[in-house]
Amino acid sequence: MNVYTLSQWLLFFFLYSFFGWIWESCYVSLRKHRWVNRGFMHGPMLPLYGSGAVSVLSITLPVRDNLPLVFIMGMIGATLLEFFTGMVMESLFHVRYWDYSHLKFNVKGYICPVASLCWGVFSIMMVKVVHIPIEEVILKIPMAIADGLAFVLTVVAAVDFTQSFNEAMDMKKMLAQLDETKVQIRKLQERIREASEDMSEKLRTAAGEVPEKLRSAAATAGEMPGRLRTAAGDRSEKLRTAAGNRSEKFRTAAGDVPEKLRLELAELKENAAKELQKILSRSDETHAGAMKQLRRNPTAASSRFKDVLEELKKYTEKDK
């Protein structure tokens, strides 16, 4: 087994990050039928693949001649890395940059058996096929050049990662803002429903009370002779008129309250649509970068901001 220097490990990291970017970009582009510059960062690299490759190499090179051990150790190491990376990223940004929720036996959408088996196969391919020529090339690079190249790539990657991290935080704020507007709309819709039910109940109660009074008046009128019956009839007519007026008042009241709430809801929806358009149409670098990041990750998912994230995805599809 060769003992690599820090610079050589860094060069392996960047190379495998680049290979991972090629694989992911081609795979997602074929699925989306358009080119997708895949990944969290702007540059052509996926650090998860680079980190996975370095982790697999560090634990499998001592047993590189034992294929079953390479498969098992590589699968376990890469799966653990994928799980904890996904968990940390979602806790920071409230967005999953990959999601296995649609696959069987997944664990919180971060890992699944199919992906783990693929990691095991990739580990064998990397250790027994891909890494051999790469190792040969890297070991031939003079140490001074390897150190300089590793330093430059590290600086470039650090700048890229910082910018991408800030964009992810901006996208988190954008999602939170849109989600809050949707929450307000749902609350107002609930108020309209409750007000309508309350008014309907009052109308039903009023409708029940008036006929009862009319029946009592009619019964009394039947028992009274002559002039008294006429007076009772007059009273019944007055009750009917009062019942009509009362019902009309309740209908007016029942219509007024929900109508006001409906107008308020319509206004809120209009403001929400304007706010969404305002957010999406902003051309400043911060929000433009956040939207580019979403375009780079069309399979991203979010349990907290599921609805608004899907809306933003539709917007990016139209705007591509």
C-alpha positions in Angstrom: 0.0 0.0 0.0 1.2 3.5 -0.9 1.2 6.2 1.7 -0.1 9.4 0.1 0.8 12.9 1.1 -1.8 15.5 2.0 -1.5 17.1 -1.5 -2.0 13.8 -3.2 -5.1 13.0 -1.1 -6.5 16.5 -2.1 -5.8 15.8 -5.8 -7.6 12.5 -5.5 -10.5 14.3 -3.8 -10.8 16.9 -6.6 -10.5 14.3 -9.4 -13.2 12.0 -8.0 -15.4 15.1 -7.3 -15.0 15.9 -11.0 -15.8 12.4 -12.1 -18.8 12.4 -9.8 -20.0 15.6 -11.3 -19.7 14.1 -14.8 -21.7 11.1 -13.8 -24.5 13.0 -12.0 -24.8 15.7 -14.6 -25.1 13.2 -17.4 -27.6 11.0 -15.5 -29.9 13.8 -14.4 -29.7 15.5 -17.8 -30.8 12.3 -19.5 -33.8 12.1 -17.1 -34.7 15.8 -17.5 -34.1 15.8 -21.3 -31.9 18.9 -20.9 -28.5 19.8 -19.7 -28.3 20.1 -15.9 -25.1 21.4 -14.2 -25.6 19.1 -11.3 -24.5 19.8 -7.7 -24.4 22.0 -4.7 -21.5 24.1 -6.0 -21.0 26.1 -9.2 -17.9 24.4 -10.5 -17.6 20.9 -12.0 -17.3 19.0 -8.8 -19.5 17.1 -6.4 -17.7 17.0 -3.0 -19.8 14.1 -1.8 -18.2 11.9 -4.5 -14.8 13.2 -3.7 -15.3 12.6 0.0 -16.7 9.2 -0.6 -13.8 8.2 -2.8 -11.2 9.3 -0.3 -13.1 7.6 2.5 -13.4 4.3 0.5 -9.8 4.4 -0.5 -8.5 5.0 3.0 -10.4 2.0 4.4 -10.2 -0.4 1.4 -6.6 0.0 0.1 -5.3 -2.2 2.9 -7.6 -5.0 1.6 -7.6 -4.1 -2.1 -7.0 -7.7 -3.1 -10.1 -8.9 -1.2 -13.1 -8.0 -3.4 -15.8 -9.0 -0.9 -14.1 -6.8 1.8 -13.7 -3.9 -0.7 -17.4 -4.2 -1.5 -18.6 -4.4 2.1 -16.3 -1.7 3.5 -16.8 0.6 0.6 -20.6 0.2 0.8 -20.8 0.9 4.5 -18.3 3.8 4.5 -20.0 5.6 1.6 -23.5 5.0 3.0 -22.6 6.4 6.4 -21.1 9.5 4.7 -24.1 10.0 2.5 -26.5 9.7 5.5 -24.7 12.1 7.8 -24.0 14.6 4.9 -27.7 14.6 3.9 -28.9 15.0 7.5 -26.6 17.9 8.1 -27.5 19.7 4.9 -31.2 19.4 5.5 -30.8 20.6 9.1 -29.0 23.7 7.7 -31.0 24.5 4.6 -34.3 22.6 5.1 -33.8 21.1 1.7 -32.7 17.6 0.6 -30.3 17.9 -2.3 -30.9 14.2 -3.1 -34.0 12.2 -2.1 -34.6 8.4 -2.0 -38.0 8.7 -0.5 -39.6 7.1 -3.5 -37.4 3.9 -3.2 -38.2 1.0 -0.9 -36.6 0.7 2.5 -35.1 4.1 2.5 -34.0 5.8 5.7 -35.5 9.3 5.9 -34.8 9.7 2.2 -31.1 10.0 2.8 -30.0 6.5 2.0 -31.5 3.3 0.6 -30.4 -0.3 -0.2 -30.1 0.4 -4.0 -27.8 3.3 -3.5 -25.7 1.4 -0.9 -25.3 -1.5 -3.3 -24.2 1.0 -6.0 -21.7 2.4 -3.7 -20.3 -1.1 -3.1 -20.0 -1.7 -6.9 -18.4 1.7 -7.4 -15.9 0.9 -4.6 -14.8 -2.2 -6.5 -14.6 -0.4 -9.8 -12.7 2.5 -8.3 -10.2 0.3 -6.3 -9.6 -2.3 -9.0 -10.0 -0.3 -12.2 -10.2 3.5 -12.0 -7.8 4.3 -9.2 -4.9 2.3 -10.6 -4.1 4.6 -13.6 -5.0 7.7 -11.6 -2.7 6.7 -8.8 0.1 6.2 -11.3 -0.4 9.7 -12.8 -0.6 11.5 -9.4 2.4 9.8 -8.0 4.5 10.9 -11.0 3.7 14.6 -10.4 6.6 16.3 -8.8 5.9 17.2 -5.1 6.3 20.9 -5.6 3.8 21.0 -8.5 1.4 18.7 -6.6 1.5 21.0 -3.5 0.9 24.1 -5.7 -1.9 22.5 -7.7 -3.6 21.2 -4.5 -3.4 24.7 -2.9 -4.9 26.5 -5.9 -7.8 24.0 -6.2 -8.5 24.2 -2.5 -8.7 28.0 -2.6 -11.0 27.9 -5.7 -13.2 25.2 -4.1 -13.4 27.1 -0.8 -14.5 30.3 -2.6 -17.1 28.3 -4.6 -18.4 26.5 -1.5 -18.8 29.8 0.4 -20.8 31.3 -2.4 -22.9 28.2 -2.8 -23.5 28.1 0.9 -24.7 31.7 1.0 -27.0 31.0 -2.0 -28.5 28.0 -0.2 -29.2 30.1 2.9 -30.9 32.7 0.6 -33.1 30.0 -0.9 -34.0 28.9 2.6 -35.2 32.4 3.4 -37.1 32.6 0.2 -38.9 29.3 0.9 -39.7 30.4 4.5 -41.1 33.7 3.2 -43.4 32.1 0.7 -44.5 29.4 3.1 -45.5 32.0 5.7 -47.8 33.6 3.1 -49.4 30.3 2.4 -50.0 29.7 6.1 -51.8 33.1 6.3 -54.0 32.1 3.4 -54.9 28.7 5.0 -55.8 30.5 8.3 -58.1 32.9 6.5 -59.7 30.1 4.6 -60.4 28.4 7.9 -62.0 31.6 9.3 -64.3 31.8 6.2 -65.4 28.2 6.7 -66.1 28.7 10.4 -68.0 31.9 9.8 -70.1 30.3 7.1 -70.9 27.4 9.4 -71.8 29.7 12.3 -74.2 31.8 10.1 -75.8 28.6 8.7 -76.5 27.4 12.2 -78.1 30.7 13.2 -80.3 30.6 10.1 -81.4 27.1 10.9 -82.2 28.1 14.5 -84.2 31.1 13.3 -86.0 29.1 10.7 -87.1 26.7 13.4 -88.3 29.3 15.9 -90.6 31.2 13.6 -92.8 28.3 12.3 -93.2 27.2 15.9 -94.7 30.6 16.8 -96.9 30.5 13.7 -98.2 27.0 14.7 -99.0 28.3 18.2 -100.8 31.4 16.8 -102.8 29.2 14.3 -103.8 26.8 17.1 -105.0 29.7 19.3 -106.9 31.2 16.4 -108.7 28.0 15.8 -110.0 28.0 19.3 -111.2 31.6 19.2 -114.5 32.8 17.7 -115.1 35.7 15.4 -113.3 38.9 16.1 -110.7 37.1 18.2 -109.9 34.8 15.3 -109.4 37.8 13.1 -107.1 39.3 15.6 -105.2 36.0 15.8 -104.9 35.9 12.1 -103.5 39.5 12.1 -101.0 38.3 14.6 -100.0 35.4 12.5 -99.5 37.7 9.5 -97.3 40.0 11.6 -95.3 37.0 12.7 -94.8 35.9 9.1 -93.7 39.4 8.1 -91.4 39.5 11.1 -90.1 36.0 10.2 -89.4 37.2 6.7 -87.6 40.3 7.9 -85.6 38.3 10.4 -84.6 35.7 7.9 -83.6 38.4 5.5 -81.4 40.1 8.2 -79.7 36.8 8.9 -79.1 36.1 5.2 -77.6 39.6 4.9 -75.5 39.0 8.0 -74.5 35.6 6.8 -73.5 37.0 3.5 -71.7 40.0 4.8 -69.2 38.3 7.1 -67.9 35.6 4.7 -68.0 38.2 1.9 -65.6 40.4 3.8 -63.4 37.5 4.6 -63.5 36.4 0.9 -62.4 39.8 -0.2 -59.6 39.8 2.4 -58.6 36.3 1.2 -58.6 37.5 -2.5 -56.5 40.5 -1.6 -54.0 38.3 0.3 -53.8 35.8 -2.6 -53.2 38.7 -5.0 -50.4 40.1 -2.7 -48.9 36.6 -2.4 -48.9 36.2 -6.2 -47.2 39.7 -6.5 -44.7 38.8 -3.8 -43.9 35.5 -5.5 -43.4 37.2 -8.9 -41.4 39.9 -7.2 -39.1 37.3 -5.6 -38.8 35.2 -8.7 -38.2 38.2 -11.0 -35.5 39.8 -8.9 -32.3 40.1 -10.9 -29.9 40.8 -8.1 -27.0 38.4 -7.8 -28.1 36.9 -4.5 -31.5 35.7 -5.6 -30.3 34.9 -9.1 -27.7 32.6 -7.5 -30.3 30.9 -5.3 -32.5 30.1 -8.3 -29.5 28.8 -10.3 -28.8 26.5 -7.4 -32.3 25.1 -7.6 -31.9 24.6 -11.3 -28.7 22.6 -10.6 -30.7 20.4 -8.2 -34.0 19.6 -9.9 -34.5 16.5 -7.7 -34.2 18.5 -4.4 -37.0 17.9 -1.9 -38.2 19.5 1.4 -40.5 18.1 4.0 -40.9 21.5 5.6 -41.4 23.6 2.4 -42.8 20.9 0.1 -45.5 23.0 -1.6 -43.5 26.2 -2.2 -40.4 24.3 -3.3 -42.6 22.5 -6.0 -43.9 25.9 -7.1 -40.3 27.2 -7.5 -39.4 24.1 -9.4 -42.2 24.7 -11.9 -41.0 28.3 -12.3 -37.5 27.2 -13.0 -38.8 24.7 -15.6 -40.7 27.4 -17.4 -37.8 29.8 -17.2 -35.0 27.4 -18.4 
